[in-house]
């Protein structure tokens, strides 16, 4: 188990450290351009290629997407209750409590902990989180709801393309598959480098709210994960991946929105830093818990006559 942890956490730490050092050095890292490429090009390409090439079923998309919605909803309700109780600014800290960093940190962990086939489950979860961050998260900070925001997200069009191919059986030209494979391949390392570079520039302006938000994000993530696993009856690798992705720290994009709409940006930035640091400290325990949940619930599912998990795991053989 120890060597497995090193193999999972080592690459993530190294690539994040490279981004951090580049962000601190005179060389610098053009995070704005790189993040734009990741959001507009690499992420939609990875989602399209992964879901198409691995022939993800509509049931898998519904289950992982539903789990993401449950986790975000539970975290949001718990976060709202905590902020009302403590008298904290809701528009500033509610998105930080409910929106996990399932992309920069979550997807690399899923790939390394559950193998390449686990990526399709992680992607089906992540795209819902990303859409919620760029719609609901932005709406909370801006103070207004604009449905047109959803239509400007490339993620939604990549998912729509996947659904069209899945339900119609239209063949995808090999040139499209190769192109999206190459473009999507840069997403995970680029995200980790962006994470490191962003942490190099963010500062903790006020430690107390940063600590409270960081602890809240972790605790609410744990609570939402167990509720989603219980409510949806998730088992095996599906349960482990949902647990891992829901317990990730506050997403860095939340700080971007806080700064854009002038909602205590410095305190939100501090929350992102402390939340990420806390998660890094807890990563060995979180990964161990995810693998344990996957193993124990998977064993229980295999002992049952037939379960929902078999629908998703029969065609998903993990490398670890």
C-alpha positions in Angstrom: 0.0 0.0 0.0 2.9 2.4 0.8 4.4 2.0 -2.6 1.0 2.4 -4.2 0.6 5.7 -2.4 4.0 6.9 -3.5 3.2 6.0 -7.1 -0.1 7.9 -6.9 1.0 11.0 -5.0 4.6 11.3 -6.3 3.8 12.4 -9.9 1.1 14.9 -8.7 3.5 16.5 -6.2 6.3 16.7 -8.7 4.3 18.4 -11.5 2.6 20.8 -9.1 6.0 21.7 -7.6 7.3 22.5 -11.1 4.4 24.8 -11.7 5.0 26.4 -8.3 8.7 27.0 -8.9 8.0 28.4 -12.4 5.4 30.8 -10.9 8.0 31.9 -8.3 10.9 32.2 -10.7 11.9 35.0 -13.1 10.9 32.7 -16.0 7.2 32.9 -14.9 4.3 31.0 -16.3 1.6 32.7 -18.4 -1.3 31.2 -16.4 -4.0 33.3 -18.1 -3.2 32.0 -21.6 -2.6 28.4 -20.4 -5.8 28.3 -18.4 -7.7 29.6 -21.4 -6.3 26.9 -23.6 -7.1 24.3 -20.9 -10.7 25.5 -20.5 -11.6 26.2 -24.1 -9.6 23.4 -25.9 -8.0 20.7 -23.8 -10.9 20.0 -21.4 -13.6 19.6 -24.1 -11.2 17.5 -26.1 -10.4 15.2 -23.2 -14.1 14.8 -22.3 -15.1 14.0 -25.9 -12.2 11.6 -26.6 -12.4 9.8 -23.3 -16.2 9.3 -23.3 -16.2 8.3 -27.0 -13.2 6.1 -27.2 -14.1 4.2 -24.0 -17.8 3.9 -25.0 -19.2 5.3 -21.8 -22.8 4.3 -21.4 -25.6 6.8 -20.7 -26.2 5.1 -17.4 -22.6 5.9 -16.4 -23.0 9.5 -17.3 -26.3 9.7 -15.4 -24.9 8.0 -12.3 -21.7 10.1 -12.1 -23.4 13.3 -13.0 -26.1 12.6 -10.5 -23.5 11.9 -7.8 -21.8 15.2 -8.6 -25.1 17.1 -8.3 -25.8 15.4 -4.9 -22.4 16.2 -3.6 -22.6 19.9 -4.7 -26.1 20.2 -3.3 -25.3 18.7 0.1 -22.1 20.8 0.4 -24.1 23.9 -0.6 -26.8 23.3 2.0 -24.2 22.6 4.8 -22.2 25.6 3.7 -25.2 27.9 3.7 -26.2 26.6 7.2 -22.7 27.2 8.5 -22.4 30.7 7.1 -25.8 31.7 8.5 -24.8 30.3 11.9 -21.4 32.1 11.9 -22.7 35.2 10.2 -20.2 34.9 7.4 -20.6 36.6 3.9 -22.6 34.1 1.9 -21.8 35.4 -1.6 -18.1 35.4 -0.8 -17.7 31.9 0.8 -20.6 29.7 -0.2 -19.1 28.8 -3.6 -15.7 28.1 -1.9 -17.5 25.6 0.4 -19.5 23.8 -2.3 -17.2 23.7 -5.4 -14.4 21.2 -5.2 -11.2 21.2 -7.3 -12.2 18.0 -9.1 -10.1 19.0 -12.2 -6.7 20.1 -11.2 -6.3 17.7 -8.4 -9.1 15.2 -8.7 -8.6 13.8 -12.2 -4.9 13.2 -11.8 -5.6 11.3 -8.6 -8.4 9.3 -10.3 -6.1 8.3 -13.1 -3.2 7.3 -10.8 -5.4 5.6 -8.2 -7.8 3.7 -10.4 -6.0 3.4 -13.7 -6.8 4.8 -17.2 -10.3 3.2 -17.2 -11.2 5.2 -14.1 -10.8 8.4 -16.1 -14.1 8.0 -17.9 -15.9 7.8 -14.6 -14.0 10.8 -13.3 -14.7 12.8 -16.5 -18.4 12.1 -16.2 -18.3 13.5 -12.7 -16.0 16.4 -13.5 -17.8 17.9 -16.4 -20.9 18.5 -14.1 -18.8 20.1 -11.5 -17.1 22.3 -14.1 -20.4 23.4 -15.5 -21.7 24.2 -12.0 -18.6 26.3 -11.2 -19.0 28.4 -14.4 -22.7 28.9 -14.0 -24.0 28.6 -10.4 -20.7 29.7 -8.9 -20.5 32.7 -11.2 -24.2 33.5 -10.6 -23.7 33.6 -6.8 -20.7 36.0 -7.1 -22.4 38.2 -9.7 -25.7 38.3 -7.8 -27.7 37.6 -11.0 -28.8 34.5 -13.0 -27.9 34.5 -16.7 -28.8 31.2 -18.5 -26.7 32.4 -21.5 -23.6 31.6 -19.4 -24.3 27.9 -20.0 -24.4 28.3 -23.7 -20.9 29.9 -23.7 -19.3 26.9 -22.1 -17.4 24.6 -24.6 -17.9 21.7 -22.1 -21.6 21.5 -22.8 -21.0 21.2 -26.5 -18.5 18.4 -26.1 -20.9 16.5 -23.9 -23.8 17.1 -26.4 -21.5 15.7 -29.1 -20.8 12.6 -27.0 -24.6 12.1 -26.4 -25.3 12.4 -30.1 -22.7 9.8 -31.0 -23.7 7.5 -28.1 -27.4 7.4 -29.0 -27.1 7.5 -32.8 -24.1 5.4 -33.3 -22.6 7.8 -35.8 -19.0 6.9 -36.5 -16.4 9.4 -35.5 -13.6 10.0 -38.1 -10.2 8.8 -36.9 -8.7 12.2 -37.5 -11.0 13.7 -34.9 -10.2 11.0 -32.4 -6.5 11.5 -32.9 -6.7 15.2 -32.7 -8.8 15.2 -29.5 -6.5 12.6 -28.0 -3.5 14.8 -28.5 -5.3 18.0 -27.3 -6.8 16.3 -24.3 -3.5 14.7 -23.3 -2.2 18.1 -22.2 -5.1 18.8 -19.8 -4.0 16.9 -16.7 -0.3 18.0 -16.6 -1.3 21.6 -17.6 -3.9 21.6 -14.8 -1.3 20.5 -12.2 1.2 23.1 -13.4 -1.5 25.8 -13.2 -2.4 24.7 -9.7 1.3 25.1 -8.6 1.7 28.5 -10.4 -1.6 29.8 -8.9 -0.5 28.8 -5.4 2.8 30.6 -5.9 0.9 33.9 -6.5 -2.0 33.6 -4.0 -1.5 34.9 -0.5 -3.3 34.2 2.8 -4.7 37.6 3.8 -6.7 36.4 6.9 -5.9 33.1 8.5 -9.1 32.6 10.5 -11.7 32.6 7.7 -9.2 30.7 5.5 -8.9 27.9 8.1 -12.7 27.8 8.6 -13.5 27.5 4.9 -10.7 24.9 4.4 -12.0 22.8 7.2 -15.6 23.3 6.0 -14.7 22.3 2.4 -13.1 19.1 3.6 -15.8 18.1 6.1 -18.7 19.0 3.8 -17.0 17.1 1.0 -16.7 14.0 3.2 -20.4 14.3 4.3 -21.6 14.8 0.8 -19.6 11.9 -0.5 -21.1 9.4 2.0 -24.6 10.8 1.3 -24.2 10.4 -2.4 -22.8 6.8 -2.0 -25.6 5.9 0.3 -28.5 7.6 -1.6 -27.4 6.4 -5.0 -26.3 3.0 -3.8 -22.8 3.4 -5.3 -20.4 0.5 -5.0 -16.9 -0.5 -6.2 -14.7 1.9 -8.1 -17.7 4.2 -8.7 -18.0 4.8 -4.9 -14.2 5.3 -4.5 -14.0 7.8 -7.3 -17.0 9.8 -6.1 -15.4 9.9 -2.6 -12.1 11.1 -3.9 -13.5 13.8 -6.2 -16.0 15.2 -3.7 -13.3 15.7 -1.0 -11.0 17.9 -3.1 -10.1 21.4 -1.9 -11.7 24.7 -3.0 -11.4 25.2 -6.8 -9.0 28.0 -7.9 -11.6 29.3 -10.4 -13.7 30.4 -7.4 -11.0 32.9 -6.6 -11.1 34.2 -10.2 -14.8 34.9 -9.8 -14.4 36.4 -6.4 -11.8 38.8 -7.8 -13.9 39.6 -10.9 -17.0 40.5 -8.9 -15.2 42.0 -5.9 -16.4 39.6 -3.2 -13.6 39.5 -0.6 -11.1 38.2 -3.2 -8.1 38.2 -0.8 -9.9 36.1 1.8 -11.2 33.7 -0.8 -7.6 33.4 -2.2 -6.4 32.6 1.3 -9.1 29.9 1.6 -8.0 28.3 -1.7 -4.3 28.2 -0.4 -5.2 26.8 3.0 -7.8 24.4 1.6 -5.3 23.0 -1.0 -2.5 22.7 1.7 -4.9 20.9 4.0 -5.9 18.5 1.3 -2.3 17.8 0.4 -1.6 16.9 4.0 -4.7 14.6 4.1 -4.1 13.1 0.6 -2.6 9.8 1.8 -5.6 9.2 4.1 -8.1 10.3 1.4 -6.6 8.1 -1.2 -6.4 5.1 1.2 -10.0 5.7 2.1 -11.1 5.9 -1.5 -9.3 2.6 -2.4 -10.7 1.0 0.8 -14.3 2.1 -0.1 -13.8 0.8 -3.6 -12.5 -2.6 -2.5 -15.0 -3.2 0.3 -18.1 -2.1 -1.5 -16.9 -3.9 -4.6 -16.5 -7.1 -2.6 -20.0 -6.7 -1.2 -21.4 -6.1 -4.7 -19.8 -9.3 -6.0 -21.4 -11.2 -3.2 -24.9 -9.9 -4.1 -27.0 -11.6 -6.7 -27.0 -8.6 -9.0 -26.5 -4.9 -8.3 -26.3 -1.6 -9.9 -22.6 -1.5 -9.6 -22.2 -4.5 -11.9 -23.6 -2.3 -14.7 -20.7 0.1 -14.4 -17.9 -2.2 -13.3 -18.3 -5.1 -15.6 -16.9 -3.1 -18.4 -14.4 -1.2 -16.2 -11.3 -3.1 -15.3 -8.9 -1.0 -13.2 -5.2 -1.2 -13.4 -4.7 -1.0 -9.6 
